[in-house]
């Protein structure tokens, strides 16, 4: 199971038997809107605070994933999830509603693949039969916590990114129909000294490159083994940096094979999202809503999802610290693919 220095290869690949994506209005105007399960027309989602709205997104995604396969909450052994808010409160309160044993994790915007990797490890090891992985983010909760109050209306530089309002869950099982989780490469913390919280793409790109290199070194695979290699939220600033870093390591992904969820969820040419999308929900809603459908349909046989996260906090930024970053990679394939 443990391969190389950073990778788990699953002997009995767990199956993603259900998945659900719930998003807000801006995501509902993007190019992949038809792949989401439900789109809310207002950011407040009928709640009295942004934080309660984010929690509602996650509760909706969890319930939707269960309903798709007629599974009850009692049939879940564990829920693994996290988010960006203080003490991962969106997931903690959603887990209270869900009522199953809960493991809270934090990887910033890399949380989607961190949670999926841990859920797959639990199922592959025999520690559970059915585990839900989930995450969420909300544009206004992230702005409120990490930047400025939404009422302030602060202008942002072109390098800034737009936090995705959404939530996504996946149910990982020992048996069933659906895409399989083949392996996961757990990233290391990488910090090249960037201190600008409005330039997350540049900060996270080195972590993505480090994990991609580790994945290929550990597994013996190359970019040719994948139909798509997609990062979490490097957006328009980070992707060129990643390509340059990979080229220095003689890793060439080929034309159009390396893409980014932050550039897929929005149309950056027509939507006011600066460099592209970000947030815990960015890689989650694109992967579980858009990419898994392409795997199921056979358009993609195997994809590598590298969710990226900036591990800063308002406290560390205010104290002048640089931004530590991390990336976790998960290989997802269509059942029967060799």
PyMOL commands that set and color helices and strands:
alter all, ss='L'
color gray80, all
select helices_A, chain A and resi 27-29+33-35+50-68+73-75+86-98+108-125+139-146+150-152+200-219+223-225+235-248+261-264+280-297+314-318
alter helices_A, ss='H'
color red, helices_A
select strands_A, chain A and resi 2-3+7-23+38-39+78-82+102-104+130-137+162-163+166-173+180-185+228-231+258-260+277-278+302-310+325-333
alter strands_A, ss='S'
color yellow, strands_A
deselect
rebuild
show_as cartoon
